[in-house]
């Protein structure tokens, strides 16, 4: 069937979105059938954050980031900071204008930038949709790997900003917390949300000490840098480095960057053995094996988590009503406004300038980055806000509905595919 027109790309994107939603539903069904316990779900979510995602980050960033391709990541970094910052400003404006609950602000500001788009990429590759924007002689698998590295960089930036700004969006509820007490409480809440507690640690004592030492190597220069700024600015600079998630993410990002940019290391870890890749066939392959588990497993566990939410909804009855104005605002911002703006803006920049290079997968990835349902980290932020049980249930229901509506991303995918294809044809 010809790929001309919108029908075929749309059907491919819809199939990919439904595939992701079904994966989530399988997790939901597994929990409803009591095939998995809540403690196991929490442990598996923690496993994904502490082990699988870092492994994926090291391999994909190291493999794709080379001296010749390093400039491709500059637009990703800038765009990630810009759209996340703009999302925060827009969310604050709409929350005040429409008099929305405080939790709507982070729900509008932060979208899922890791597990959902990564699994979508695999599904798109499976239905052949990405063939529209492949360069001559390029395989679908190599394009997916490159797109994953772009999304992982975006995810690190978005998560870091969420740790800095997210708790402050709900600060009115936490006025009793100030200074170091507030930061400690924030770190503990976010750690629990990401399942990063000492009781569930996957590392032996010596490994934990080594990780702590490595994290201190990063924090010391940041503390030294912060000493030149006023106390309030210093707190802002150090906020992401106080999170238990941050040291793992930053260390793995630095490690992947070093492995990618140092030619001898890149050759040793990512080239074929006959070309000098002495670590590729065993060490890199093993890390890649566990990193590859992240995308499907994390979406499956999100479904399990939504299953727990549904059980609590049934137990609580209909006492927690979902404000239609709030969920409509989140839907419009995350699945209508940002997709339309990002596709139009990136298309214009790619077509009329050389700022975004000549990689259509980069254009496509940047168009998709701001789209999608809210990040699940907001469930931790409402804990910080000391919200009532009724409000927590409203938020849980809202997340469930938004992930149920996630197939609407297929419109964004279709637009991004056709826009990237149009620019690619014009530049050939």
Beta strands, then each sheet from edge to edge (+ up, - down):
end
